């Protein structure tokens, strides 16, 4: 088993064994990320595979081995965004006024759900809402950055996030989570 530094060096030399090891080492993390950005398993697999092709194609450009995982995740996120633009961009994508959410505790509620339940709820989001939600809440991009990546206005990003929160709140209520009790 190689260190990341050794893996990168060998992958930069197109070593098939090192490429396989790098793939195996990070596949579950990257596939999980891919699933968050797509609706269907087949779409997630397409994005995942395309991202790995880009990773191996561009690994020679990686300068800092310590940022390998971050670089790989960013490659996958960019691939998912490109997939979104190519296949889903205009479905359910409308520029709305920012909507206020009544319950600001949704993040604490979401934090208590099991990963599978949370993924199921997030996957029910319309595509535009899901992209903005993932980029803002999970990846910590700001609305200006999201707007640039998705080619939408900053206010549209805010609106999509607000609507995603409202949608998630309704989905959580459907699961029986109606109120979050604050920790004392």
C-alpha positions as CSV (number, residue, x, y, z in Angstrom):
1,X,0.0,0.0,0.0
2,X,1.4,3.3,-1.1
3,X,1.3,6.7,0.6
4,X,-0.7,9.5,-1.2
5,X,2.6,11.0,-2.2
6,X,3.8,7.7,-3.8
7,X,0.4,7.2,-5.4
8,X,0.4,10.6,-7.0
9,X,4.0,10.2,-8.3
10,X,3.2,6.7,-9.7
11,X,-0.1,7.9,-11.2
12,X,1.7,10.8,-12.9
13,X,3.8,8.1,-14.6
14,X,0.6,6.3,-15.7
15,X,1.3,3.3,-13.4
16,X,-1.9,1.1,-13.6
17,X,-1.4,-0.5,-10.2
18,X,-1.1,2.9,-8.5
19,X,-4.2,4.2,-10.4
20,X,-6.2,1.2,-9.2
21,X,-5.1,1.8,-5.6
22,X,-5.9,5.5,-5.8
23,X,-9.3,4.6,-7.3
24,X,-10.0,2.0,-4.5
25,X,-8.8,4.3,-1.8
26,X,-11.2,7.2,-2.6
27,X,-14.0,5.6,-4.5
28,X,-16.5,5.4,-1.7
29,X,-16.0,9.1,-0.7
30,X,-16.2,10.3,-4.2
31,X,-19.2,8.1,-5.1
32,X,-21.0,9.4,-2.0
33,X,-20.3,12.9,-3.1
34,X,-21.5,12.1,-6.6
35,X,-24.8,10.7,-5.3
36,X,-25.4,13.9,-3.4
37,X,-25.3,15.9,-6.7
38,X,-27.5,13.6,-8.8
39,X,-31.0,12.1,-8.7
40,X,-30.4,8.7,-10.2
41,X,-27.8,6.1,-9.4
42,X,-26.9,5.9,-13.1
43,X,-26.3,9.6,-13.2
44,X,-24.1,9.4,-10.1
45,X,-22.1,6.6,-11.7
46,X,-21.7,8.7,-14.9
47,X,-20.5,11.7,-13.0
48,X,-18.2,9.5,-10.8
49,X,-16.6,7.8,-13.8
50,X,-16.2,11.0,-15.8
51,X,-14.5,12.6,-12.7
52,X,-12.1,9.8,-12.4
53,X,-11.2,10.1,-16.1
54,X,-10.4,13.8,-15.5
55,X,-8.5,13.0,-12.3
56,X,-6.2,10.6,-14.1
57,X,-5.9,12.8,-17.1
58,X,-5.0,15.9,-15.0
59,X,-3.0,14.4,-12.1
60,X,0.2,15.5,-13.6
61,X,-0.9,19.1,-12.9
62,X,-1.3,18.4,-9.1
63,X,1.4,20.3,-7.3
64,X,0.6,19.7,-3.6
65,X,0.0,16.1,-2.8
66,X,-1.4,17.1,0.6
67,X,-4.4,18.6,-1.2
68,X,-5.0,15.4,-3.2
69,X,-8.4,14.5,-1.7
70,X,-9.6,18.1,-1.8
71,X,-8.5,18.3,-5.5
72,X,-10.3,15.1,-6.3
73,X,-13.5,16.2,-4.6
74,X,-13.3,19.6,-6.4
75,X,-12.9,17.7,-9.7
76,X,-16.0,15.7,-9.0
77,X,-18.0,18.7,-7.9
78,X,-17.0,20.5,-11.1
79,X,-17.9,17.4,-13.2
80,X,-21.3,17.3,-11.4
81,X,-21.9,21.0,-12.2
82,X,-21.0,20.4,-15.8
83,X,-23.4,17.4,-16.0
84,X,-26.1,19.6,-14.4
85,X,-25.6,22.3,-17.1
86,X,-25.5,19.8,-19.9
87,X,-28.6,17.7,-18.8
88,X,-30.8,19.5,-16.3
89,X,-30.1,23.2,-16.2
90,X,-33.6,24.5,-17.1
91,X,-35.7,22.0,-15.3
92,X,-37.5,23.6,-12.4
93,X,-35.1,26.5,-12.4
94,X,-36.8,29.8,-11.7
95,X,-35.6,33.1,-10.3
96,X,-37.8,33.8,-7.2
97,X,-37.7,36.3,-4.5
98,X,-35.9,35.1,-1.4
99,X,-38.2,33.1,0.8
100,X,-38.0,33.2,4.5
101,X,-38.1,29.9,6.4
102,X,-40.0,29.7,9.6
103,X,-37.8,27.2,11.4
104,X,-34.1,28.2,11.5
105,X,-33.3,24.9,13.3
106,X,-33.4,22.8,10.2
107,X,-29.6,22.3,10.2
108,X,-29.8,20.8,13.7
109,X,-32.6,18.5,12.7
110,X,-30.7,17.4,9.6
111,X,-27.7,16.7,11.7
112,X,-29.6,14.2,13.7
113,X,-30.9,12.2,10.7
114,X,-29.1,9.1,9.6
115,X,-27.1,9.5,6.5
116,X,-29.3,7.3,4.4
117,X,-32.5,9.2,5.5
118,X,-30.8,12.5,4.8
119,X,-29.7,11.4,1.4
120,X,-33.2,10.2,0.6
121,X,-34.7,13.6,1.6
122,X,-32.1,15.6,-0.2
123,X,-32.6,13.5,-3.4
124,X,-36.2,14.6,-3.4
125,X,-35.1,18.2,-4.0
126,X,-35.7,19.6,-7.5
127,X,-32.4,19.7,-9.4
128,X,-31.7,23.4,-9.0
129,X,-32.4,23.4,-5.3
130,X,-30.3,20.3,-4.8
131,X,-27.3,21.8,-6.5
132,X,-27.4,25.0,-4.6
133,X,-28.1,23.2,-1.3
134,X,-25.1,20.9,-1.7
135,X,-22.8,23.7,-2.8
136,X,-23.8,26.0,0.0
137,X,-24.5,23.7,3.0
138,X,-22.2,20.8,2.3
139,X,-19.3,22.3,0.3
140,X,-19.5,25.8,2.0
141,X,-19.5,27.9,-1.2
142,X,-21.0,31.4,-0.9
143,X,-23.9,32.6,-3.1
144,X,-21.7,34.6,-5.3
145,X,-19.4,31.6,-6.0
146,X,-22.5,29.4,-6.6
147,X,-24.0,31.9,-9.0
148,X,-20.8,31.9,-11.0
149,X,-20.5,28.1,-11.1
150,X,-24.1,27.6,-12.0
151,X,-24.4,30.7,-14.2
152,X,-27.2,32.1,-12.2
153,X,-27.5,35.3,-10.2
154,X,-26.5,35.5,-6.6
155,X,-30.2,36.2,-5.7
156,X,-31.3,33.2,-7.6
157,X,-28.8,31.1,-5.6
158,X,-30.2,32.6,-2.3
159,X,-33.8,31.9,-3.5
160,X,-33.0,28.3,-4.5
161,X,-31.4,27.7,-1.1
162,X,-34.4,29.2,0.6
163,X,-36.8,27.1,-1.4
164,X,-34.7,24.0,-0.7
165,X,-35.0,24.7,3.0
166,X,-38.8,25.1,2.8
167,X,-38.9,21.9,0.7
168,X,-36.7,20.0,3.2
169,X,-38.8,21.2,6.1
170,X,-41.9,19.8,4.5
171,X,-40.2,16.5,3.8
172,X,-39.0,16.3,7.4
173,X,-42.5,17.0,8.6
174,X,-43.7,14.2,6.4
175,X,-41.2,12.0,8.3
176,X,-42.7,13.0,11.6
177,X,-40.2,15.6,12.5
178,X,-42.3,18.6,13.3
179,X,-40.4,20.4,16.0
180,X,-36.8,20.5,17.1
181,X,-36.3,20.7,20.8
182,X,-33.3,22.8,21.7
183,X,-30.5,21.4,23.7
184,X,-30.3,23.0,27.1
